[in-house]
Amino acid sequence: MSPVAHHTESPFPAVASRVLRDRVMFAVRQLMDLVDRRIGSRRGIRFLAILLVYMCNLGAAFYLSYQLRWDFSVPGDFQTQCLQLILPVVICKLVLLHSFGQFRSILSYFALADFGGVVVAISMVSAMMLALWYWSEVSAAPPRGVIVMDFLLSVGLITSFRLSLRIVRSWSQVARPMASAMGERRVAIIGAGDVGEALAKDLLQHPGSGLLPVFFIDDDLAKVGRSIHGLPVYGPLARLVKLGPRLRVNELVITLTGATPRHVKEIVELGRQIDASTQIVPSFTQLTTGEVKIERSRPVAIEDLLGRAPVNLDSSGIGRLLQDRVVLVTGAGGSIGSELCRQILAHRPRQLLMVDQTELALFEIEQELVGTEHGRRILPLIVDVADEPAIQAVLARHRPVIVFHAAAHKHVPLMERQPGEALKNNTLATAGLARLASGHGVEHFVLISTDKAINPTSVMGCSKRLAEKVLQARQHAPGNRTAFLAVRFGNVLGSSGSVIPTFKRQIAAGGPVTVTHPDMTRYFMTIPEAVGLVLQTATLGRGGEIFILDMGQPVKILDMARQMIELSGYRPGEDIEIKLTGLRPGEKLFEELRHNTETHEPTEHPRIFRLRNGEEPEDAEAWLAELRAAAATSHPPAIKQLLQRLVPEYTPFAE
């Protein structure tokens, strides 16, 4: 059978020919309009260059299809057919390629979506030719073999052109001069996973960032010896000590998802050995939203070295406690209070009452939360928790069923000078709020306490210990139905007035960094971790308990100062001086986990413990009256004498 014999005669050849002619003329007019619009624009030269390259590729594909079909011995009739059809076929393909965005996309970026556009555009023209072959006379359409080969060659040539530009671009980026340009830093990417790959791609696509990626390093031996975007993957991590100087690396960027503080600390130490600074990039969740950019990387912070693995919480249990209920947070503008508001709001309370006496702090947390998904549920209230009539009005009007009491004076040396203020705000205000909460139907009352309440040496710690006693006494008051509980934990990283912001300010000022004692230690937690555990504790308490959070291992403050100086790119004792100033009034060398009369009991959560002290509930009203009278006098020696009697384990600071 003849190569072109394909079907019985169709009754529609004339119609098909007219349709094809009309389509071709329409395509020609469309293409000419495009050229006319582009000629006068700044992108006209680029457009015409792409048009010329695509036209040559598509014309070559169509011509080669005929040659390959007849093994480069094309019969005369089909040579004529090829010459007649080549221009209209190429024009149709160009118009459709433009319709699918192939003239607008950046040539050297060729992704799967671009390939799909090329395939669909060429397929539509091939489908038109197949329809013409089926409905028209033999001489009006190319043979099927030509149509198939034309499709394959057209897609192949256009794709090859785009891929070749991408390869050339990648090679030019990888082959940037080995000697760094002025100000350009040579980067080793720690971690050859998805985040590392995204970072390398971003750096290669933005040569002006001032960072030149040199290699990856990873402990995963399955990745070692391979390459990503033309960059080699080395390993294990310990090889960095030899590779860094040899390849002149002066910047490390950590891209490991879920890197532990211990791992981060190890990398920082390796960077210090090769005189390279260390940065850390965002998490994989930010990668999935397209946010991994070198601009979002940041220097490794002390929080990265002191933090712990994420805590697992019973979110459903916390949700049952908070969802669709009215919740009140005191001290809502503070470090702990504001984080309580953030996490509580995520559990969709009916209303979140944010109480604080500091106007600016309350305004800032309001502005942060009002634009969130559940921002309409918040109600900021400027109220002093020591103002009982104002607090009573809030409770009577809004009827909260859960109260988180975070408002307190926390600065130890200041409270030593003004012990009356510590008693008024930390103890007496707590007593008044607890009494009013019990009388207005509050179901759960959670006091934010401190590890400084254990064997206190400061007025602040003593005032919080008395606040705990107040709640235990209120728990057993006649007619009470509120579950009162207290949660103790240590310092939180980055809270206002804490040591870390102080050290940061001192380092930024050029020093000295002041440490009170070389042997001082403290427990640290991140604010989100502490608050998450506080919410979890609220689901565990039945009333009258004191809970303490697992705070990990104590950290030496002097070591922390050295680490923060090194993370800032300075040398302790040389660039930045560390100055020992001596213990301040009320300070302890170390914090304790429990009083010697207390015992820890495990709870349903591994990081939360219940304390038992064997003390009988006492009537607090008598000594509260004494505290009110003493606080009113504002006479520090008399107040401290009273505190020694009420809290036998209290040892006043000897100045």
Summary of the structure (lengths in Angstrom):
residues: 655
radius of gyration: 36.9
end to end distance: 113.6
largest distance: 118.8
contacts: 2115
relative contact order: 0.06
helix: 51%
strand: 14%
